[in-house]
Amino acid sequence: DPEYAQELRAEYDSIKPGYHMHKQQWNSVYVQTGELTQQLIKELIDHSYEMVVKGLSKKLRESLN
């Protein structure tokens, strides 16, 4: 979600436009700064996974289950 990506960048210095990716839709997350909690990092990973799976074909999505 491009709006969510922008919100995260505005809130955290450790989140920047995606490196070598679509910069409006993907973020790079720099965890070594210590700014982000483990919980937030896990939520971001889960969100990214859900967005990628959502874009897969029905057959591929079903094969993940």
C-alpha positions in Angstrom: 0.0 0.0 0.0 1.8 3.2 -1.2 0.1 5.3 1.5 1.2 3.0 4.3 4.7 3.0 2.9 4.8 6.8 3.0 3.4 6.9 6.5 6.1 4.5 7.7 8.9 6.7 6.1 7.5 9.8 7.7 7.4 8.2 11.2 10.7 6.3 11.2 14.2 7.4 10.0 15.1 3.7 9.7 12.5 3.1 6.9 13.5 4.5 3.5 12.2 4.0 -0.1 12.9 0.4 -1.3 16.4 -0.2 -2.5 16.3 -1.5 -6.1 12.5 -1.9 -5.9 9.4 0.1 -6.8 10.0 3.1 -4.5 6.4 4.1 -4.0 5.3 0.6 -2.9 8.3 -0.9 -1.1 10.4 0.2 1.7 13.9 -0.8 2.9 14.0 -1.3 6.6 17.3 -0.7 8.4 17.1 -2.7 11.7 20.7 -2.1 12.9 19.8 1.5 14.1 17.8 0.1 17.0 14.9 2.5 16.3 12.3 -0.3 15.4 10.9 -2.8 17.9 11.0 -6.5 17.1 7.2 -6.4 17.1 7.1 -3.8 14.4 9.6 -5.6 12.3 7.6 -8.8 12.5 4.4 -6.9 11.6 6.2 -5.4 8.5 7.4 -8.8 7.4 3.9 -10.3 7.8 2.4 -7.4 5.9 4.9 -7.7 3.1 4.3 -11.5 2.9 0.5 -11.0 2.8 0.8 -8.4 0.0 3.0 -10.6 -2.1 0.8 -13.7 -1.6 -2.3 -11.6 -2.5 -0.7 -10.9 -5.9 -0.2 -14.6 -6.7 -2.5 -16.7 -8.8 -5.1 -18.7 -6.9 -3.3 -21.9 -7.7 0.0 -20.6 -6.3 -1.8 -19.2 -3.2 -3.5 -22.6 -2.5 -0.1 -24.4 -2.9 1.2 -22.4 0.0 -1.3 -23.9 2.4 
